[in-house]
Every structure is written in structure tokens, then in C-alpha cells.
Amino acid sequence: MLSLRRAQLDQLNALAEVAFPREACALLIGREHGDGLLAVAEVVAADNVAADGEREFELDPAVHIAVLRRLRESNAVERVIGHWHSHPNGRAEPSAMDAAMVHDPGLVWAITSLLDGRVQELRAFRPALRNGFDAIPVEILP
């Protein structure tokens, strides 16, 4: 299960709506607790530097590297547990392009769908062992 606070969900929703019609993206920082619970402690927004930002996303590598360095140097218990992106006028599920981009099967993929610039839903997935993705529950805390 992916656990987010309401303020983090609001942050993701705002990022998605502001970026529309481009895909927005962010890193999810947190930790894994027992029974597969992934608790998000921080959302770090990143520019989408993809050549075709309306159909794909690529997190700004400078942001990704800075986050990894900050976590390492601070000896934080948190780590990058996943990433989030939006699907403008699309569904909240991984696309074939998303599947082709999986580079770390341990990361969660959180996706927000939008319709005409308005957020519809957030869903989360883990890359499946063989192919595709498995949906995981999302919990929104106050």
C-alpha cells in the first residue's frame, strides 16, 4: 500500500493541473514499513524534461541526483520509494511507454489522470516480476 497525507495529494494534484497539457512529475521520498506499506514523507517536484512532454515524462536528472545526494549525506532513513507523473486526458494506469521506462522494479509508479485539465484520480502500481504492473492500494491520511 502507498500511504500519502492529504497535503501531499493536494500538492500532486496542483502540479498536475498547472502542468496540463504536459505531464507533470515528481519523486516520492519515504520508507517501507512492515507488510509492504510504503509511507511517503516528502514529494519533490521535478521539471519534465522529456522531448514530448505531452505524451511522456522524464524527471529532471539534476533534481534526482540532488535528492539522492541529500539523502545519502544526511544518512536519512528515507529513500526514493517511487515516482509520480500525470496522464493528461489519459487513464491513471501505466502506458506502454511507462512500461518501457522501468529501470528499477523496486520503485512505485503513482499516476494521476486528468480530464480537460482537472484531476480525476490517483492510482499506484509496482512493476510486475515478468511484465506489466500490479496495482497497489493508495491510502490518504489526514
N, C-alpha and C positions, 0 to 999 in steps of 0.2 A: 504494500500500500504506500502511496505517496501522500504525505501529510503537509499541508500548507496552511498558513494563517490567512485570515480574510484580507489583511492588508497586503500580503504578498499576491494573492489572487487579484486584488484591485490594481496592483502595480502591473501585473502581466496584462490585464485587460486594457489598461491605459496605453501600454506600449503597443499592443496590437492595433488599437483604434487609431492612434496617432500615426503609425507607420502605413496604414492602409492607403493605397492598394498593394504596397510592398509587404513582404513577410518581415515580421519583427523577430528578434531572437535574444536569448539570454542564457546565462549559465545558472544552474541550480546548485547551491552550496549547502551541504548539510552532513548528516551522518546516518548510518544504518543502525537501527536498534534491533532487538530480537524479533523473530518471526517475520523478517523481511520488511519491516516498517522503515521507510525512508523519510526522515523528517527534514524539511527544508528550513535552514536557518537564515539564508540570505539569497536574494535574487540579484544577479549582477547583469544589468542590461549591456548589450554589445551591439555595435553597428552591424548591419547586414552588408557585407562587402561582396556578395555574390554578383556576378555579371548580370544576371537576370533576376533581380530581387523580387519580382512579382511572381515568380514560379519556383524559386529555390532560396535557400538561406546558406550563408557561410558566416559564422561568427568571426568578428574581427580578431585575428590571431594575436594582436598586441594585447587585447583585453584578456584573452585566455592565458597567455604567458604571464601577464602581470598578476592574475588571480592565483595561478599555480605557484608563482614565486612568493606571493604574500602568505599563502597557506603554509608553504614549506618553511619560510623564515620565521614564522610566528609559532611553529610547532603546534598548529591548530589541530584539534581532534576532527574538525570538519574537513571535508574534501569535496571535489566536484562530484556530485552524485548523478548529474544529468544535465540536459539542456532542454530549453523550451523554444518553440517557434510558433508562429501563427500561419494559418492557411486562409488567406483572403478568398472569400467566395468559394471555399472548399470545405471538406469534412474534417472533423477532429480525429483523424487517423493517419497513420504513416502512408505516404505515397510511395510509388515505385522508386522515385528519385531519393526519398528518405532512406529506403532500404539499401540503396546502392551506396549511401554515405556512411553506413555503420562502420565505425573504426574501433569502437570499444564496446563489446557486448555487455559490459557491466553497467553502462550508463542508461539512465531512464530517458525516454523521449516523451516530453509533455507537449501537447499540441492544442492550441486554441483555434476554433473555427470562427470565421466571421461571415456575415451575410450583409452585403451593402455597407460595410464599414462598422457594423455593430457586432459585438461579441455574442456568440451563440452558446458555446460550451467548451470546457477544458477536459481533456482525457489524457491518460498516461499509459505508456507501453514500455515493455522491455524487449530487446531483440530476442527472438526465439533461438534455441540452440541450433536448429537446422536451417530455418529460413523464415522470413517474415517477422512478425511481432506478436507478443502476447499482451493483452490489455491487463492493466492492474488498476485496482480501485484508487480513487482520489478522495481524501478526507480534507474538508475545510474546517479549520478550527477558528474560534472567535479571535 
